[in-house]
Amino acid sequence: MENLQAYSAPLEGRRGMLRLDFNENTVGPSPKVVEALRAIPAEHVAIYPEYDGLQAAVAASLQRISGPAAPGRSLEPHHIGLFNGVDGALHALFQAYGAPGDRLLTTSPTFGYYSPCARMQGMAIEAIPYRHNDFTFPFDEILAALTGPTPGPGQVAAPQPWTPPRLLLICNPNNPTGTRLAPERILALAAASPATLVVVDELYEAFSGDSVLPLLLAGAGAEGTWVPGAADPFAAFPNLLVLRSLAKTAGLAGLRIGFAIGHPAVVERVGRVTGPYDINSFAVTAAYAALDDQAYVDGFVAEVLAAKALLQQRLTAAGWRHQGEGGNYLLLWPRARGAAAVEQRLRDAGILVRSMAGKPLIDGSLRVSIGTRAQMEMFWSAWQQADC
Ligand SMILES: Cc1ncc(COP(=O)(O)O)c(C=O)c1O
């Protein structure tokens, strides 16, 4: 405890600014969500939240957006864990699976909350860097770290007794580098490491469509095989857990609701370390309304992708270094001034972006969330003036 530091994110004084610093939905939730929240009766506030039916609604929504499933295969309520944001799910899964001395395997740089959760459990952290320059996923290194030392020539067994990592955390697409990893490769990692819980943080999946869920529902098995007949999409991958949230795309960040999707035994185990009422009634009401309005989310995602493509074109044409294939964000490297000065100039123009100062491989860059085309027009003119 004495060695822990609070996870710090600059979260105050952001209202009224163009917030391109936390990858949030920059236009807010669906009007149907706002309507549902406004219609909440006073009684709803006085009683403890009720979650009945929400897992079924999440399962049905994920199944719908994941495309065709193999006959008889479906996501069911027992595959869905409900949490106070994906942050809550992360905290719980580290508590449920991590013990002092266990290892977390992950990549670097990646989402900043995995490491504090591991440290809280006394876990050792092995973070393998993305590849220099193009930030591709270090697949071979991760596979080697998962499967352990191979015996040398003439040896029958590895020289040391070896324990596999307890947890592998993959953020796909990765925040903040935007690195994409094909879902088939994630299944290959999970199949190669049955003793490791492989957690795929798919918070930004909607912007690239790289989810493992369509494969699991269609019937994927290890190494491109197919598992016909099994009703449970996680039958072949009981060590895989997927994280999804309504925070970013659906615009519910302020209400805190996220999901863990996996084998019923894993979901049950992670659920053991949460309180009975960790998610509040407002989040539940908003979640039902948001899940019911997928068209709103699809419209926002399409708008962001159009704005991102335009910004990428402009940055390339003007010769600014930028990075970020997946996700609703880009890393930008200022060239005329230091990142701190450019960040301040943007702030003076009413625009917030996130500094990547001190992060391995990307020190000196700024992470810019993508909003609508109109918002990114504002950003583009401010950026050109800030970095000159
Ligand atoms: C990769 C990643 N995972 C999880 C979270 C937390 O999500 P939530 O708001 O659902 O707690 C974030 C938020 O920035 C994120 O970027």
PDBQT file of the ligand as one rigid body, heavy atoms in Angstrom, charges set to zero:
ROOT
HETATM    1  C1  LIG A 401      -8.696   1.200 -23.180  1.00  0.00    +0.000 C 
HETATM    2  C2  LIG A 401      -9.626   1.644 -22.110  1.00  0.00    +0.000 A 
HETATM    3  N1  LIG A 401     -10.186   0.732 -21.301  1.00  0.00    +0.000 NA
HETATM    4  C3  LIG A 401     -11.034   1.093 -20.319  1.00  0.00    +0.000 A 
HETATM    5  C4  LIG A 401     -11.351   2.425 -20.112  1.00  0.00    +0.000 A 
HETATM    6  C5  LIG A 401     -12.316   2.761 -19.010  1.00  0.00    +0.000 C 
HETATM    7  O1  LIG A 401     -13.620   2.684 -19.517  1.00  0.00    +0.000 OA
HETATM    8  P1  LIG A 401     -14.892   3.028 -18.628  1.00  0.00    +0.000 P 
HETATM    9  O2  LIG A 401     -15.194   4.466 -18.820  1.00  0.00    +0.000 OA
HETATM   10  O3  LIG A 401     -15.973   2.117 -19.142  1.00  0.00    +0.000 OA
HETATM   11  O4  LIG A 401     -14.530   2.716 -17.220  1.00  0.00    +0.000 OA
HETATM   12  C6  LIG A 401     -10.802   3.404 -20.922  1.00  0.00    +0.000 A 
HETATM   13  C7  LIG A 401     -11.114   4.822 -20.711  1.00  0.00    +0.000 C 
HETATM   14  O5  LIG A 401     -10.450   5.708 -21.180  1.00  0.00    +0.000 OA
HETATM   15  C8  LIG A 401      -9.913   3.007 -21.963  1.00  0.00    +0.000 A 
HETATM   16  O6  LIG A 401      -9.338   3.905 -22.770  1.00  0.00    +0.000 OA
ENDROOT
TORSDOF 0
